[in-house]
Amino acid sequence: MLLSLSWLRTWCCLSVLVMPLGLVNDSLAEDAPDDLQWSIIAPLAPQTLLLDGTLIDDLMVVVGERGHVLLSEDMGNTWEQVRVPTRATLTGVFFSDRENGWAVGHDAVIIKTSDGGATWTRVHFAPDEERPLLDVWFEDSSHGIVIGAYGYFLETFDGGETWEDRFFEVVGDDEAADETDEEEKEVSIADMMDFLDDEDPISDLHLNDIRSAPDGALFLAAEAGHIFRSDDVGETWKELPSPYEGSFYGTLPLGENSLLVYGLRGNLFYSADGGQSWQQIDVNTDAIFMGGAIVDGSPAVVGLGGTLLVAESTSGGPPVFSLLQQENRKALATLMPGNSGELILIGENGVNTIVPGQSASSGDAP
């Protein structure tokens, strides 16, 4: 599949395949910490590159290139762009409730809203580090975690007003947690990855996705076959057995201790025991999977080349998926449930609503 150079630059989590993460389009980057630039309202923003979205109550929020933040309160029928204090590419968004939300992206930018996305403030910005942030998760309106490239791991306990580079204990398994202090290590996320695999230099490892399961467990998908789990809201982490050595771009908790993990070359795996063992799911594609969501109680996964997998059956075992290849072959980053039977697809072609098996309709401005 042929992709333009500018498109590849924005897919920072695929950078190991195409170019260093530091090569971000200068025209989109902010120049200095004190140079606050606001996004520009663009009538065609719903049709530009968008990389993540979230649904909380009746509010949909989608983010993407040039600091675009779009809101919908009618399940994706219409979209309104709001101005935010960055023009950097935004890669992740999360709302803890209807009012409080955060978005993260290139230049290590973090922006925050306390009024349902109507207004935003910038609460973190570190372009000199040249490490984009890739995902964000919050336990509530106070405690949150942000992850990114080259082992970037930040945590806040005050709703994002201040952030700290996390240091925490690493345990190999439940047994290790009960052993002596000499066998426990308090290290940064960078040291944690070095400790787990000396052959993987931390400068090459990216933390791509963080998700919470219904039982409260956190799962972190990373590069080079790394999957981590936390059972204490991120205070400590342990590495899970990995079913392959390639990069993972996300996990999708399903409930009842089951989850999916997905990555390169059509690799999609299912676990029924919280990540202790894995079973590969056969899918009729070798696409790179980029995102997933639960839609009407069933999992769906999207990826490059317009790849869309929708589960036909989840009866107590690995989901059985149907491949619904989108005709335009545009890359998909994630998806959300729409109105009954509809899917909201987010990616290279902006935000689009489809009924599986029918053609997509582009998002409209109000």
C-alpha positions as a Python dict, from the first residue, in 0.01 Angstrom:
ca = {
    (1, 'M'): (0, 0, 0),
    (2, 'L'): (141, 338, -101),
    (3, 'L'): (123, 613, 159),
    (4, 'S'): (243, 972, 126),
    (5, 'L'): (539, 1088, 332),
    (6, 'S'): (327, 1335, 530),
    (7, 'W'): (77, 1059, 612),
    (8, 'L'): (353, 834, 744),
    (9, 'R'): (484, 1111, 965),
    (10, 'T'): (153, 1144, 1142),
    (11, 'W'): (126, 772, 1218),
    (12, 'C'): (390, 799, 1488),
    (13, 'C'): (316, 456, 1630),
    (14, 'L'): (420, 307, 1294),
    (15, 'S'): (739, 511, 1277),
    (16, 'V'): (966, 216, 1339),
    (17, 'L'): (856, 88, 1000),
    (18, 'V'): (916, 406, 805),
    (19, 'M'): (1124, 675, 979),
    (20, 'P'): (1240, 812, 1317),
    (21, 'L'): (968, 956, 1537),
    (22, 'G'): (1151, 1287, 1560),
    (23, 'L'): (1076, 1365, 1195),
    (24, 'V'): (750, 1548, 1253),
    (25, 'N'): (624, 1791, 991),
    (26, 'D'): (771, 2125, 1105),
    (27, 'S'): (472, 2317, 975),
    (28, 'L'): (251, 2138, 1228),
    (29, 'A'): (488, 2154, 1524),
    (30, 'E'): (500, 2432, 1782),
    (31, 'D'): (833, 2610, 1805),
    (32, 'A'): (891, 2675, 2174),
    (33, 'P'): (729, 2617, 2513),
    (34, 'D'): (620, 2981, 2536),
    (35, 'D'): (485, 2996, 2182),
    (36, 'L'): (119, 2913, 2236),
    (37, 'Q'): (-52, 2854, 1902),
    (38, 'W'): (-424, 2788, 1871),
    (39, 'S'): (-577, 2550, 1623),
    (40, 'I'): (-742, 2699, 1316),
    (41, 'I'): (-1110, 2634, 1249),
    (42, 'A'): (-1130, 2443, 920),
    (43, 'P'): (-1464, 2372, 748),
    (44, 'L'): (-1332, 2039, 621),
    (45, 'A'): (-1184, 1927, 954),
    (46, 'P'): (-1423, 1626, 977),
    (47, 'Q'): (-1265, 1498, 654),
    (48, 'T'): (-900, 1536, 758),
    (49, 'L'): (-670, 1288, 930),
    (50, 'L'): (-821, 1190, 1267),
    (51, 'L'): (-653, 947, 1504),
    (52, 'D'): (-868, 881, 1812),
    (53, 'G'): (-1214, 927, 1953),
    (54, 'T'): (-1419, 867, 2265),
    (55, 'L'): (-1787, 843, 2354),
    (56, 'I'): (-1916, 949, 2696),
    (57, 'D'): (-2292, 965, 2749),
    (58, 'D'): (-2423, 1157, 2446),
    (59, 'L'): (-2090, 1329, 2368),
    (60, 'M'): (-1848, 1213, 2098),
    (61, 'V'): (-1501, 1370, 2085),
    (62, 'V'): (-1256, 1305, 1799),
    (63, 'V'): (-899, 1437, 1765),
    (64, 'G'): (-635, 1445, 1492),
    (65, 'E'): (-387, 1645, 1288),
    (66, 'R'): (-327, 2020, 1328),
    (67, 'G'): (-484, 2016, 1674),
    (68, 'H'): (-827, 1932, 1536),
    (69, 'V'): (-1084, 1854, 1807),
    (70, 'L'): (-1437, 1773, 1692),
    (71, 'L'): (-1752, 1733, 1903),
    (72, 'S'): (-2082, 1565, 1824),
    (73, 'E'): (-2392, 1545, 2042),
    (74, 'D'): (-2611, 1364, 1788),
    (75, 'M'): (-2419, 1034, 1757),
    (76, 'G'): (-2199, 1152, 1472),
    (77, 'N'): (-2461, 1303, 1242),
    (78, 'T'): (-2300, 1648, 1270),
    (79, 'W'): (-1963, 1765, 1403),
    (80, 'E'): (-1843, 2095, 1547),
    (81, 'Q'): (-1475, 2186, 1561),
    (82, 'V'): (-1357, 2373, 1871),
    (83, 'R'): (-1043, 2584, 1909),
    (84, 'V'): (-771, 2436, 2128),
    (85, 'P'): (-431, 2574, 2238),
    (86, 'T'): (-216, 2362, 2005),
    (87, 'R'): (-161, 2290, 1638),
    (88, 'A'): (28, 1970, 1708),
    (89, 'T'): (-113, 1639, 1588),
    (90, 'L'): (-334, 1492, 1861),
    (91, 'T'): (-312, 1113, 1893),
    (92, 'G'): (-525, 1022, 2196),
    (93, 'V'): (-830, 1145, 2388),
    (94, 'F'): (-1005, 1029, 2706),
    (95, 'F'): (-1297, 1159, 2914),
    (96, 'S'): (-1346, 1046, 3274),
    (97, 'D'): (-1701, 1187, 3274),
    (98, 'R'): (-1921, 1416, 3063),
    (99, 'E'): (-1727, 1728, 3164),
    (100, 'N'): (-1362, 1632, 3221),
    (101, 'G'): (-1140, 1523, 2933),
    (102, 'W'): (-779, 1522, 2811),
    (103, 'A'): (-612, 1494, 2471),
    (104, 'V'): (-244, 1419, 2402),
    (105, 'G'): (-15, 1427, 2102),
    (106, 'H'): (303, 1543, 1932),
    (107, 'D'): (534, 1791, 2109),
    (108, 'A'): (438, 1600, 2427),
    (109, 'V'): (133, 1824, 2443),
    (110, 'I'): (-154, 1758, 2684),
    (111, 'I'): (-469, 1969, 2673),
    (112, 'K'): (-756, 1957, 2922),
    (113, 'T'): (-1124, 2047, 2928),
    (114, 'S'): (-1357, 2082, 3228),
    (115, 'D'): (-1671, 2181, 3039),
    (116, 'G'): (-1739, 1892, 2805),
    (117, 'G'): (-1494, 2000, 2536),
    (118, 'A'): (-1623, 2354, 2484),
    (119, 'T'): (-1295, 2511, 2602),
    (120, 'W'): (-946, 2367, 2651),
    (121, 'T'): (-624, 2464, 2830),
    (122, 'R'): (-271, 2339, 2770),
    (123, 'V'): (-129, 2164, 3077),
    (124, 'H'): (186, 2000, 2938),
    (125, 'F'): (420, 2082, 2649),
    (126, 'A'): (777, 1956, 2589),
    (127, 'P'): (871, 1977, 2219),
    (128, 'D'): (1244, 1966, 2290),
    (129, 'E'): (1211, 1607, 2410),
    (130, 'E'): (1099, 1498, 2061),
    (131, 'R'): (884, 1221, 2210),
    (132, 'P'): (518, 1231, 2106),
    (133, 'L'): (253, 1113, 2346),
    (134, 'L'): (36, 833, 2210),
    (135, 'D'): (-244, 754, 2456),
    (136, 'V'): (-414, 868, 2776),
    (137, 'W'): (-625, 703, 3046),
    (138, 'F'): (-789, 841, 3361),
    (139, 'E'): (-923, 654, 3662),
    (140, 'D'): (-1137, 953, 3760),
    (141, 'S'): (-1120, 1331, 3728),
    (142, 'S'): (-797, 1343, 3931),
    (143, 'H'): (-577, 1041, 3860),
    (144, 'G'): (-448, 974, 3510),
    (145, 'I'): (-166, 819, 3308),
    (146, 'V'): (-23, 926, 2973),
    (147, 'I'): (211, 712, 2762),
    (148, 'G'): (415, 768, 2449),
    (149, 'A'): (721, 707, 2237),
    (150, 'Y'): (1059, 601, 2371),
    (151, 'G'): (919, 490, 2705),
    (152, 'Y'): (739, 815, 2788),
    (153, 'F'): (523, 759, 3099),
    (154, 'L'): (360, 1046, 3290),
    (155, 'E'): (116, 1044, 3581),
    (156, 'T'): (-103, 1306, 3747),
    (157, 'F'): (-303, 1312, 4070),
    (158, 'D'): (-456, 1658, 4029),
    (159, 'G'): (-652, 1625, 3708),
    (160, 'G'): (-357, 1706, 3484),
    (161, 'E'): (-253, 2037, 3633),
    (162, 'T'): (88, 1885, 3711),
    (163, 'W'): (263, 1577, 3571),
    (164, 'E'): (552, 1364, 3690),
    (165, 'D'): (776, 1110, 3522),
    (166, 'R'): (666, 791, 3695),
    (167, 'F'): (882, 567, 3910),
    (168, 'F'): (724, 244, 4032),
    (169, 'E'): (787, -116, 4132),
    (170, 'V'): (825, -390, 3875),
    (171, 'V'): (720, -742, 3967),
    (172, 'G'): (756, -1044, 3743),
    (173, 'D'): (455, -1231, 3882),
    (174, 'D'): (250, -1275, 4199),
    (175, 'E'): (528, -1474, 4361),
    (176, 'A'): (781, -1202, 4297),
    (177, 'A'): (555, -951, 4468),
    (178, 'D'): (594, -1143, 4796),
    (179, 'E'): (972, -1175, 4781),
    (180, 'T'): (1230, -961, 4960),
    (181, 'D'): (1299, -597, 4891),
    (182, 'E'): (1631, -692, 4732),
    (183, 'E'): (1443, -875, 4459),
    (184, 'E'): (1205, -586, 4397),
    (185, 'K'): (1316, -296, 4179),
    (186, 'E'): (1192, 60, 4189),
    (187, 'V'): (1266, 203, 3848),
    (188, 'S'): (1134, 433, 3584),
    (189, 'I'): (933, 302, 3291),
    (190, 'A'): (1253, 317, 3085),
    (191, 'D'): (1447, 106, 3335),
    (192, 'M'): (1151, -130, 3361),
    (193, 'M'): (1171, -218, 2995),
    (194, 'D'): (1550, -257, 3008),
    (195, 'F'): (1508, -488, 3307),
    (196, 'L'): (1250, -701, 3127),
    (197, 'D'): (1448, -741, 2807),
    (198, 'D'): (1808, -626, 2787),
    (199, 'E'): (1807, -684, 2412),
    (200, 'D'): (1543, -414, 2357),
    (201, 'P'): (1705, -71, 2409),
    (202, 'I'): (1452, 160, 2567),
    (203, 'S'): (1523, 429, 2308),
    (204, 'D'): (1354, 202, 2054),
    (205, 'L'): (1048, 100, 2257),
    (206, 'H'): (716, 281, 2223),
    (207, 'L'): (420, 254, 2460),
    (208, 'N'): (125, 256, 2224),
    (209, 'D'): (-202, 195, 2407),
    (210, 'I'): (-345, 181, 2761),
    (211, 'R'): (-690, 34, 2838),
    (212, 'S'): (-888, -56, 3148),
    (213, 'A'): (-1090, -375, 3184),
    (214, 'P'): (-1431, -403, 3355),
    (215, 'D'): (-1261, -558, 3660),
    (216, 'G'): (-1027, -259, 3695),
    (217, 'A'): (-715, -417, 3547),
    (218, 'L'): (-503, -196, 3321),
    (219, 'F'): (-338, -330, 3006),
    (220, 'L'): (-55, -156, 2823),
    (221, 'A'): (39, -256, 2466),
    (222, 'A'): (392, -178, 2354),
    (223, 'E'): (650, -235, 2088),
    (224, 'A'): (858, -551, 2034),
    (225, 'G'): (605, -797, 2174),
    (226, 'H'): (560, -634, 2515),
    (227, 'I'): (226, -643, 2701),
    (228, 'F'): (196, -519, 3060),
    (229, 'R'): (-77, -550, 3322),
    (230, 'S'): (-148, -355, 3640),
    (231, 'D'): (-397, -460, 3907),
    (232, 'D'): (-347, -152, 4127),
    (233, 'V'): (-443, 134, 3888),
    (234, 'G'): (-91, 169, 3755),
    (235, 'E'): (112, 167, 4075),
    (236, 'T'): (293, -153, 3977),
    (237, 'W'): (317, -342, 3649),
    (238, 'K'): (412, -690, 3541),
    (239, 'E'): (489, -823, 3196),
    (240, 'L'): (252, -1077, 3045),
    (241, 'P'): (359, -1369, 2825),
    (242, 'S'): (368, -1256, 2464),
    (243, 'P'): (231, -1458, 2172),
    (244, 'Y'): (468, -1298, 1919),
    (245, 'E'): (767, -1065, 1893),
    (246, 'G'): (613, -792, 1681),
    (247, 'S'): (468, -465, 1801),
    (248, 'F'): (127, -441, 1965),
    (249, 'Y'): (-88, -136, 1893),
    (250, 'G'): (-371, -207, 2132),
    (251, 'T'): (-564, -430, 2366),
    (252, 'L'): (-941, -469, 2387),
    (253, 'P'): (-1076, -603, 2719),
    (254, 'L'): (-1392, -806, 2664),
    (255, 'G'): (-1499, -882, 3021),
    (256, 'E'): (-1490, -1201, 3230),
    (257, 'N'): (-1107, -1189, 3229),
    (258, 'S'): (-1095, -1212, 2849),
    (259, 'L'): (-930, -970, 2608),
    (260, 'L'): (-788, -920, 2261),
    (261, 'V'): (-446, -785, 2165),
    (262, 'Y'): (-358, -679, 1811),
    (263, 'G'): (-61, -566, 1607),
    (264, 'L'): (129, -615, 1282),
    (265, 'R'): (62, -839, 982),
    (266, 'G'): (-290, -940, 1081),
    (267, 'N'): (-182, -1065, 1422),
    (268, 'L'): (-485, -1081, 1652),
    (269, 'F'): (-483, -1285, 1973),
    (270, 'Y'): (-743, -1381, 2235),
    (271, 'S'): (-691, -1457, 2604),
    (272, 'A'): (-947, -1607, 2842),
    (273, 'D'): (-726, -1581, 3150),
    (274, 'G'): (-630, -1216, 3178),
    (275, 'G'): (-334, -1239, 2943),
    (276, 'Q'): (-158, -1543, 3089),
    (277, 'S'): (-206, -1744, 2768),
    (278, 'W'): (-307, -1656, 2414),
    (279, 'Q'): (-482, -1809, 2116),
    (280, 'Q'): (-433, -1666, 1767),
    (281, 'I'): (-748, -1572, 1579),
    (282, 'D'): (-745, -1648, 1209),
    (283, 'V'): (-842, -1347, 1000),
    (284, 'N'): (-837, -1315, 625),
    (285, 'T'): (-597, -1020, 617),
    (286, 'D'): (-236, -929, 689),
    (287, 'A'): (-321, -566, 760),
    (288, 'I'): (-175, -373, 1052),
    (289, 'F'): (-446, -339, 1319),
    (290, 'M'): (-463, 6, 1479),
    (291, 'G'): (-771, 22, 1703),
    (292, 'G'): (-1069, -158, 1846),
    (293, 'A'): (-1393, -103, 2035),
    (294, 'I'): (-1694, -284, 2176),
    (295, 'V'): (-1995, -217, 1953),
    (296, 'D'): (-2339, -341, 2059),
    (297, 'G'): (-2170, -584, 2295),
    (298, 'S'): (-1933, -732, 2036),
    (299, 'P'): (-1571, -646, 1951),
    (300, 'A'): (-1466, -474, 1630),
    (301, 'V'): (-1111, -403, 1510),
    (302, 'V'): (-983, -163, 1242),
    (303, 'G'): (-654, -111, 1061),
    (304, 'L'): (-466, 7, 757),
    (305, 'G'): (-606, -37, 408),
    (306, 'G'): (-963, 20, 522),
    (307, 'T'): (-963, -300, 725),
    (308, 'L'): (-1269, -356, 946),
    (309, 'L'): (-1329, -674, 1145),
    (310, 'V'): (-1670, -718, 1307),
    (311, 'A'): (-1739, -1010, 1541),
    (312, 'E'): (-2011, -1250, 1430),
    (313, 'S'): (-2002, -1459, 1745),
    (314, 'T'): (-1860, -1425, 2097),
    (315, 'S'): (-2024, -1725, 2259),
    (316, 'G'): (-1789, -1794, 2546),
    (317, 'G'): (-1470, -1826, 2341),
    (318, 'P'): (-1257, -1646, 2084),
    (319, 'P'): (-1465, -1409, 1870),
    (320, 'V'): (-1536, -1512, 1512),
    (321, 'F'): (-1480, -1212, 1286),
    (322, 'S'): (-1606, -1110, 943),
    (323, 'L'): (-1376, -897, 728),
    (324, 'L'): (-1553, -591, 587),
    (325, 'Q'): (-1294, -423, 364),
    (326, 'Q'): (-1378, -57, 301),
    (327, 'E'): (-1383, 24, -70),
    (328, 'N'): (-1175, 341, -39),
    (329, 'R'): (-892, 148, 134),
    (330, 'K'): (-823, 448, 358),
    (331, 'A'): (-642, 369, 681),
    (332, 'L'): (-860, 343, 993),
    (333, 'A'): (-728, 440, 1336),
    (334, 'T'): (-1023, 351, 1560),
    (335, 'L'): (-1403, 334, 1572),
    (336, 'M'): (-1701, 405, 1796),
    (337, 'P'): (-2060, 281, 1809),
    (338, 'G'): (-2313, 508, 1641),
    (339, 'N'): (-2689, 490, 1629),
    (340, 'S'): (-2846, 146, 1615),
    (341, 'G'): (-2650, -67, 1371),
    (342, 'E'): (-2409, 212, 1276),
    (343, 'L'): (-2032, 239, 1319),
    (344, 'I'): (-1833, 563, 1340),
    (345, 'L'): (-1502, 504, 1160),
    (346, 'I'): (-1209, 736, 1236),
    (347, 'G'): (-890, 761, 1032),
    (348, 'E'): (-718, 890, 721),
    (349, 'N'): (-1047, 996, 561),
    (350, 'G'): (-1173, 1177, 872),
    (351, 'V'): (-1482, 1062, 1057),
    (352, 'N'): (-1741, 856, 869),
    (353, 'T'): (-2061, 675, 959),
    (354, 'I'): (-2136, 336, 808),
    (355, 'V'): (-2386, 58, 841),
    (356, 'P'): (-2178, -260, 803),
    (357, 'G'): (-2212, -379, 446),
    (358, 'Q'): (-2308, -33, 313),
    (359, 'S'): (-2100, 260, 188),
    (360, 'A'): (-1967, 517, 434),
    (361, 'S'): (-2102, 871, 467),
    (362, 'S'): (-1858, 1151, 555),
    (363, 'G'): (-1897, 1358, 868),
    (364, 'D'): (-2068, 1693, 817),
    (365, 'A'): (-2005, 2025, 983),
    (366, 'P'): (-2311, 2184, 1147),
}
